[in-house]
Amino acid sequence: MRAVVVGAGIVGASAAFHLARRGVEVDLVDSHAPGRATLAGAGIVCPWLSQSRDPRYETLAFAAVRYYPELVARLTAAGETGVDCAVVGGLVVAPARDQLQAVARRLQGYLDRGVTEVGQVRLLDAGGPKALFPHLDSTLAGLYLSGAIRVSGESLRVAMLNAAVKAGARQRFGTATLERNGSTAGVGVRVAGELLRADVVVVAAGAWSAELCRPLDVHLEVEPQRGQILHLRVEETSTATWPLIVPVLSEYYLLGFDAGRVVMGATRESGSGFDFRITAGGVAEVLQEGLRIAPGLKRATLTEIRVGFRPMTRDGLPLLGRPRSMPGLVIATGLGRYGLTVGPYVGLLAAQLATGETPQLDVACFDPERRVAAC
Ligand SMILES: Cc1cc2nc3c(=O)[nH]c(=O)nc-3n(C[C@H](O)[C@H](O)[C@H](O)COP(=O)(O)OP(=O)(O)OC[C@H]3O[C@@H](n4cnc5c(N)ncnc54)[C@H](O)[C@@H]3O)c2cc1C
């Protein structure tokens, strides 16, 4: 069997890895478009505090988190030991402890349902969060959960790509276009003047997927949302063990990586199109909100600003499945704000769909051609 995967973000890299492991002959095409979301993504994997409470999203995201350790173990077994992924715990912060009660009840509800990945949950008095994340405002109270995961999406993407190549996948660079194979329902992929024929084409082109599928009359409701995110450097070297500061009561967050790197995010700029710019307003917004909860970071060095386009759908659910009119395609995109959380697992499900296996999770509710009424 031959497959072409278009897009080598976290979803495409995962699809290519899982297809190659199944013995499928895989070509993976990527255009290196500026604004790949996986490179900009912060790295919070904590779906129990996600702003989406949709049970269809929760079922997917909880399964995705359960799959993380298995995936990392598979990559390690394939010699890919560079994945930066750790269970560091998470903190929700608020000016007063009683503002955290509703979040605490939500987490207890998951624990009561057997979602043990949440880990231990405890409320912290004012000052407690600062003891765990030194730059925070000392008056903040907090809710700590031990199960939250921090991942470098880029390190995971690269590990999956490398493992896919070791298993026989070929990487191609260039902007792909899709075309029908004559009058059949098959799809060809043209890249750098060459037509690649395949039994199945996996569309994992993130926010660019709608544009990619248009020539086939497959209409996807996915749009780019720009996110600007800041990287800072602090003097401490223990940053990799700091908990995530998870956005629940605010939209903004902080997380530490190794060697003094602290990530502060992020803007959510709907209607941005593919405008790949760092804006004064975007940087000011993130700094203002980030420094409000972590005034200690005023002295940090601003080392990098990344820009990425989240692939957003109107209902916040992925587009995952085979379009009825074009069974030679598998669509795997629309992961919006949670693509580092669910992307590796969605790549597995896409590979299962592509090979004709029954996917591990029922994906009927993620019909890629569904239409959602505008709010
Ligand atoms: C600022 C920011 C912070 C985020 N933080 C988090 C977080 O903390 N936790 C979380 O779970 N998620 C987070 N996300 C969301 C997550 O990063 C995305 O949902 C996810 O990375 C999307 O992955 P993808 O593979 O679908 O798309 P992308 O990573 O965008 O990859 C798509 C790829 O397709 C390629 N491509 C496009 N068109 C073509 C073509 N015609 N031919 C060839 N190649 C093509 C592009 O070059 C690109 O490499 C964040 C996103 C942003 C922007």
The ligand as an ORCA input file, in Angstrom:
! r2SCAN-3c Opt
* xyz 0 1
  C       0.884     30.062     20.193
  C       0.329     28.668     20.240
  C       0.314     27.970     21.436
  C      -0.219     26.685     21.490
  N      -0.147     25.997     22.664
  C      -0.622     24.722     22.722
  C      -0.528     24.000     23.940
  O       0.036     24.466     24.923
  N      -1.073     22.755     23.981
  C      -1.685     22.187     22.908
  O      -2.170     21.067     23.023
  N      -1.749     22.849     21.727
  C      -1.248     24.101     21.603
  N      -1.330     24.806     20.448
  C      -2.025     24.193     19.305
  C      -1.121     23.265     18.491
  O       0.157     23.833     18.368
  C      -1.733     23.009     17.101
  O      -3.087     22.618     17.202
  C      -0.981     21.877     16.380
  O       0.403     22.118     16.398
  C      -1.470     21.729     14.943
  O      -0.670     20.764     14.317
  P      -0.859     20.414     12.789
  O       0.107     19.318     12.477
  O      -2.304     20.194     12.496
  O      -0.481     21.766     12.002
  P       0.923     22.503     11.799
  O       1.847     22.260     12.911
  O       0.602     23.919     11.453
  O       1.540     21.790     10.539
  C       0.965     21.910      9.254
  C       2.088     21.661      8.241
  O       1.503     21.586      6.936
  C       2.422     22.154      6.009
  N       1.689     22.522      4.805
  C       0.653     23.370      4.695
  N       0.211     23.407      3.415
  C       1.010     22.575      2.713
  C       1.072     22.192      1.345
  N       0.213     22.671      0.437
  N       2.039     21.328      0.958
  C       2.916     20.829      1.859
  N       2.892     21.138      3.171
  C       1.949     21.989      3.587
  C       2.988     23.364      6.772
  O       4.238     23.752      6.239
  C       3.098     22.802      8.193
  O       4.388     22.268      8.414
  C      -0.768     26.084     20.333
  C      -0.744     26.784     19.127
  C      -0.178     28.058     19.063
  C      -0.121     28.766     17.733
*
